Amino acid sequence: MSSIRTYSGEIYLCKTCGQPCFEGEEAGLEHFTEQWDGIFCPWFPLAGGRLEVEWDTASLDDLKADYPDTYPHLTEAAAG
């Protein structure tokens, strides 16, 4: 899975849940890492079809910067 914050390709919306998704190289349409436990999609981690969006640069930048991240990241204290 890829991070929405660093992904540089085309971003779509999942037809099933309405959340952002992308065309993965191996599995087809996929949701982003940040969505691992924060959305309900019966297809997750894949996406159920795509809706194409004509994003303007500011909207896409805002989406990437402000999208909630529910993935459990290890902190240095927890890792050490």
Protein Blocks (a to p, Z undefined) as FASTA:
>chain_A
ZZfklpcbdcdddfklopacdddfklopaddfklmmmcccfkbmbdedjadddddfklmm
mmmmmpccfbdcddfklmZZ
